[in-house]
Amino acid sequence: MEQRPLGRTGRTASTIGLGTWQLGADWGEVTEDAARDVLETSLAEGVTFYDTADVYGDGRSEQILGRFLADHADEGLFVATKMGRRAEQVPENYVADNFRAWTDRSRANLGVDRLALVQLHCPPSAVISSDATFDALDDLVDDGAIAAYGVSVETVDQAMDALTRPYLASIQIILNAFRLKPLDRVLPAAAAAGVAIIARVPLASGLLSGRYDTTTTFAPDDHRSYNRDGSAFDVGETFSGVDYETGVAAAKEFSALVAEHVPGATPAQAALAWVVQQPGVTTVIPGARNADQARANAQAASIDPLAPAFLDGVRRIYDEHFRASVHPRW
């Protein structure tokens, strides 16, 4: 699989990585054996970049990844984590002492002396605007606790603010066929600044797989059940913030577009290829609940350049179904 430079880290990442939220919590139960199958299968398919967070299962995802990383210590794997969502989301909690405590906990969970990349986990906008935030992160780099840092954001404006920071290594942002706004400003600005783009929620929480209809149900502990109104966290993280019924209808159109223009690919694979092929994207981090999903996701990296008619169709679906409700908000 192609490896792309990961911003200012001096390292590379596979174009398709693995997001591991689902290995910790909030997507229904995933056993540790199933989680390990997902990780091993991804590695066998060429995945070298793994994204986690201290809040996923309150550390469970990090711990599982730590054991996996130890078993593959000589294979150059890149594990990025995130911090901040275990605390109340107020700017006062994003301070140097907490940063050090949070990174120490993640280092223990992952079994490493130095974290390769730590991302602020969708913090309040005031945190991104504060010089003190980045002074504290710079101190962690100087002390050897972390090698590099980035910011995971909800909005384009937050991303553009973060990109003014001279030592920022990465921006993680939602980007998929139902969320096009980052294409306009964030990706070109990040490329110009030498900052990596980590694209998350690439399948719109599964909508772009084409497997859901209006009768589909999800487990009570799955965020696709309990966060549709944004009561637990930003609603943009669930189905990319689109109305579910509208999303199902648009996904049917997307699947038809794939069948016409990307023969041999599943809708999910075409959706991942669309993200990977956007100029400025470093890596995309779909989740997987089993080995078959992990394998299929990784194989999307080998899809040929998508035809202009397909790209135009994606834009048409977005403009017709989502632009009015999604574009102004995020």
Secondary structure, 3 states (H helix, E strand, C coil): CCEEECHHHCCEEECECEECHHHCCCECCCCHHHHHHHHHHHHHCCCCEEECCCCHHHHHHHHHHHHHHHHCCCCCCEEEEEECCCCCCCHHHCCHHHHHHHHHHHHHHHCCCCECEEEEECCCHHHHHCHHHHHHHHHHHHHCCECCEEEECCCHHHHHHHCCCCCCCEEEEECECCECHHHCCHHHHHHHHCCEEEEECCCCCCHHHCCCCCCCCCCCCEHHHHCCCCCCCCHHHCHHHCCHHHHHHHHHHHHHHHHHHCCCCCHHHHHHHHHHCCCCCCEECCCCCCHHHHHHHHHHHHCCCCCHHHHHHHHHHHHHHCHHHHCCCC
